[in-house]
Amino acid sequence: MPRNLTSRLRRTIAFALIWSFCGWPGQAQDIVKDTLDQLVADWAQTATEQLNAGSKIFNTAHHGPVEYVKNGSGPVVLCMHGGPGGYDQSALIGEHLIANGFTVIGVSRSGYLRTPLIPGTNDTAVLQAGAMIELLDGLGINQAAVLGFSAGSIVGFQMALNYPDRISALVMEGIGSQASDANFYAFLQGLLQDSASLDPLSYIAYLSLYITENITMSSFLSLDTDLKGEPLQQRVEYVAINQKPFYFRFYNTLLPLSLRRDGLNNDINGVDPWADYESRGELGKIKVPTIIIQSRNDTSGNYAQSLQIANRIPGAQVVPLDATGHFCWLGPNTAAWQAQLASFLRQAAGPRLTLTLNFPENKVTLSWKPAGGRLQSALKATGPWTDLNVMTPATLPFWSAENRFFQVVNP
């Protein structure tokens, strides 16, 4: 918590406690209210300034401004947040890929932070997909994998459907929906209409993250899962011990809600397009490698529905997760499935190897496109990998007594 806000909060609480013992004359109530209002305003302004300082804006020709951040090196993965979220959440959920040799572009989708809703439209996933392609064009990126979490997965799907030549792979995390959520979404949209309450509510949520840390964590980690009792407590304890920094950072990507209101409302209006995709036969038209990361205990997404969607997408695979929820990174086994995801993306982004065997001379000829990169060899698909220090086309000895695996990685 910023130091200046902490000291002001302490003074305000102390002042309020004094007057609670001495009575609350009207003037005192006004002073406390004004102080609290200023505290909320200061927090919202500081949060906004920090968010704005951490990103860039690209003005697309046809879809308006798109806010983004770009980090890392290697094959590109465009990451798209859920609702509420923004570029900060997009970058966070893709951050693990940077250490695995990828460039991660985190974006704010339409209506979130500094990416406005596309004017004059109902801002469908089709239009958002077009905006993302224009962003890639502006950054000089011909091809990228897309990773979409929750509502962001719908835009990722639309990109793979409409621009298959630009998308090397499709990753969807926490997809599907629950019919029982309709009443909650209606309540949430009503709340979003009361703009004056959004910053105070967001500030209360922000303070609870630090002041009532344990209670807030237990409550937060029970919202996205059907885990109960001991299994839920084990998840909370695991996150508290092993993933607290990520939890704090993710929680903050939901706030302030006023900066994410328009996008969240827009997402709610298009919350469940999967039945429409299936009825139009579009699930079967996906041509890029597809992987779905889904918790069996997800109560915001839908595990059963994710299996149905995967069955319709040619070659799609599902990575089932246990002991977690919609926020699939918060729970055990995260490192294992993230390693699996990185391997999937490397394979999808890697150049294709053309293998030529020359038995009379006991030689193997390998070539690949594009010509850059390092050829590596291993006795197992899981490694360890050894650089062979050759360029394409490479002529290598024929290891007749061994099974060997080859891969090309970036320089």
N, C-alpha and C positions, 0 to 999 in steps of 0.2 A: 504494500500500500504506500503511495507517495507520502513522504514525511510531512509536507505542509498540510495535506488533507487529514492526516492522522492527528496532528496537534490541534487543528481546528475542531475535529470531531470530539476529541477529549474535552475541550473547553465547552462545547455545546452540551455534551452529556452532563458535565458537572453543573453547568448553569441550570439545566432542566431538573436535575436532582434537587438542587437547592430550592427551586421554586415549588417542587412537588411537596416539600416539607412545609414551606412557608405559605402555601396557597398560590393560586394562579390568577392574579389580577390581569385585566385585559391587556395592559401594556406589556407585561412579561410574556404573555402568549404571543403577542405580535413580534416581540424581539426574537423569541426562540424560533418562530416560524420563518422570519426573515433570514435568520442565521442558517437554518436548515435549507431553505430555498437557495441561498447563496452557495452553500456547500455542494448541493446537487449540481448547480450550474457550473461551479468550478471543476467538479469532477467530469462532467460531460464535455466541457471545453477541453480539458487536458487530454481526455481519451480521444477526442476527435482530432486534436492536433497531432498526437502520437500516431494515430492510424494514417492520417494524411501524409505524414513525413516518411512513412515506411513503404510507400508504393509509388507507381508511375501511372500515367494516363495515356492511352493510345486512342486517338480519335478515328474511328472507322468511318469509311465513306458512306455507308448505308445504314448503320445501326447505332450510331452515336458513340460516346466515350465508353471505353472499357478500362477498368482499373486492374492493374496486375503487378506482380513482383516475380522476378526471375533469379534463380540461384542454381549453383552447381554446374557441372559440365558432363557431356556425354549425350546419349539419346534423350530426346525431349519427352516429358510427360506433362500434359496439361491437366491440372487438378482443379476440380470444381466442388465447392462446399455444398452442404445441405442448408436447411432453413431453421433458424436464422444462422447467418454466417457472413462471410466476406473473404477477401483475399487472404486475410490473416489465418482463417480456418483452412482455406484451400492449401496454403503453403505448409501449414502445420501437419495436415494429414498426409502430405507427400514428402515431408522432410526426411523420413527414413530412407527414401530412395536416393537422396544426394550422396550419402555414404556408400551407396552401391553403384555409383558411377553414372548417375542420370542428372540431366538438367530438369529442374522442376519449375514450372510456371504456375503460380497460384493466382487465380482471378476472383474478382467480385462479379457475381452474376447480376443480371438485371434487377434493379431496385435495392441493391445492397451497397452500402458505403458510398463510394463515388462513381458507381456505374448506375446511371438512371434507367428507369423503365424506357423501353424503346417508344418514342412518342408516336401517337396516332395509330397504335396497334393494341391488341390484347396481349402482346408480349408472350407468344407461345414458345415452346421448346424449339420449334423450327427456326424462329427468328434468333433466339439465343445461340443456337448452333451456328447460324450464319455469322453472328458477331464474333464468335470464337475463331472461326476460320479466317475472318478478316484480321483478327489480332495476329494469328500465325503468319498471315501474309505480310503484315506490317513488320513483324520481327524477323522476316526472311527465313521462316521455317517451312519447309516443304511437307514434312511428315512428322507426326507425333502420336504417341499413345495418349489416350484420354482416361482419366480416373475421376469418376463421379461418385460422391457420397450422397445417399438418400435422394433428395430432390435433384441434386446435381447429376445423378446417374441418368435421369431422363434426358438431359441435354447431351450427355455423353453418348447415349444410345442414338439420339437423333443425328449427332455428328457422324457416327459410324454408318448409319443408314443412308444419309444424304451425301456424304463425302468419303466413301470407302477408300479412294486412292490417297487421301490425305491422312488416314488414321491407320497406324500400325497395329494397334491393339485397343480393346475396350475393357476397362476394369470398372465394375459396379459394386459398391459397398452399401449394404443395408437397404435393399430395394423392396418394392411391394408396399402394401398398405393394409390397414385393419379397418373393416367396416365399422367397428365399434368406435372409431376415432371421430366419426362425423360430428357428434355433439361437441367434442372437445375443440375441433377446428372451428365450429360456429362460435363457441365461446371466445376462442382466441381472436377471431376476426372482430368480434365486438370489442374486445379489449384494445385492439390495435386502433380502433376509431377514436379512442380517448387519448389524443396525442399528449395532453397535458400531464397524464399520469405515467407516461412511458419512462421518462428519465428518473423520477423518484423511485419507481418500481425497480428499474435497472440498478440504481444506486443501492437500494436495500439488498438486492441480490449480490451486488459486488461486495458490500460490507460483510454479508453473511459468509462469503467465501473465506474471509480472514478471521472474523470475530467468533463465529460458531463453526469452525472448520470441520470438526468431526460430524456434527449433526448435519451440516450442509452436504458433506460428501456422502453420507449414508442415504440422505433423501435423494440426492441427484442420481446416484447409481441404482436407485430403485425405480426410477421413472421410465427407463428404456428397456426393461427386462421383466420376464415373468418369474425370475428367481425369487424364492422366498426363504425365510428362516436361515438355516446354517449355510446353504449355498450362496445366498446373497451376502451374508456376513463375510464369507471367505473371499468373495470378490472385492468387497470394500477393504478388507485387510490387505489383500494383495496390491490393490491400487495405492493404498496409503504407504506401503513399504517400498514398492517398486516403481510406481508410475505417477507419483504426486506432482512432479514438475509438469508432465504432459497434461494431467488433469487440470491444474491451475491455468495453464495456457489455453486449453480447449474451452474451459468455462468462460474465460474472458473473451473468446471469439464470438460469444452470443450477445455481448453487451457493447455499447448501449443499444437498447432495442429500437430507439428512435431512428438510428442510422440504418436499421435493417428492416424497418416496418414495411415499406412498399414491396420489397422483394418477398418477404414472408407472406404477405397477403396474396401476392401474385402466385407464389408456389402453392398455397392452399387451394386456390381456384383450379389448379391443374394437378391435384395431388395424386390421382390414380388413372394414368393414361394406358396402363398395360393391357386392359381388356380391349381398348380401341386398337392398340397395336396388333393384338392377336386377331381381332375380327377382320382387320384389313390385310392379314397375312404378312405383316411387316417384320415380325420376329424372325421368320424364316429367310428374310432377305439380307440379314447381316452376314458379311463376308470376311470380317476381320476376326482374328483370335480373340475370344471373349472369356473372361473369368469373373465369377461372382463371389464376393466375400460376404458370408451371411451367418449371423448367429442363429442357432436354433431357438434361442430365448428372446429374440427380438420382438418387442411389442409395438414398435413404430413401423418397422418393415414387417415382412411376412415370409418366414422361411419356406412354408409350403408353396407359396406363390413363386418364390424365387426358383424352386425346383421346376415348376411348370414353365416358367420363362426360359430357363436353361434348356429344357427339353425341346423348345421350339427354335432356339438359336443353334444353327449348325456348329457342332464341335465345342459348344460352350461347356465349361466346367464350373462346378460349385465347390468352394472351400467351406465346409461346415465348421462353425465354431461353437464351442461349449463354454459354459460358465462366464458368459459376457452378455452383451445386449446390443441395442442399436448402435451405441458408441463402441464399435467393435475393437478399438485400440485399447480400451480400458478393461483389462482382464488378463488372465494367464494365457500363455501360448501365443501372445502377440508377436514375439520375435520369430517364432517358427513360421507363422503364416506370412509375415512380411518378407522373410527370406524366400518363401515359395513364390510370392508375388514378384519379387525382384528377378528371380530366375525366369519366370514366365515372360516378363517384359524384356529381359535380355534376349531371350530366344525369339520373341516377336520382332524386336528391333534389329537383330543381328543380320548381317548379310548372308545370303544363301551360299552354301558351299557346293561347288561342282566337283565331283570326285571322278577321277580317271585312273584306272588301274593298269599298270604296265607289267604284267607277270613275267615276260621273258627276261626283263632286266631287273626284276625285283624292285620296281620303283612304284611310287604312288604320286600322281600329280594332283595338286589341289589348287583351285582358283576360286576367287570370290569377288563380288562387287558390292559396294564401291571398293576401290583398290587400297584405301587406307586401312589402318588397324593392325593388330598384332595377332598372328596365328599362334594358338596354344594347343597343347596336347595333354591328355591325361589317360590313365588306365581305367578310371571310373568316371561316370557322368557327373558325380559330385566333386571331382577333383581329388587331390590337388592338381592345379594346372601349371604347366611349364611353358614359358615362351620359347618358340622354336627359332626366332630371329630370322625369319624369311619373309620375302615379299611375294605377292601374287604375280604370276602363277608360280607355285613352289613345287619342286621335285624332291620327294623324301624317300628314305628307305622303306621297303615294304616289310612291316613287322609281322611275319607270317605266323608267329607263335603267340601273338598277343591280340586282344581286342582293344582298340584305341578309340578315343573320342577326341574330336576337334572342335574348337570354337574360335571365333574372331572377336576380339575386343578392341575398343577404341585406343588410339595411341596415348 
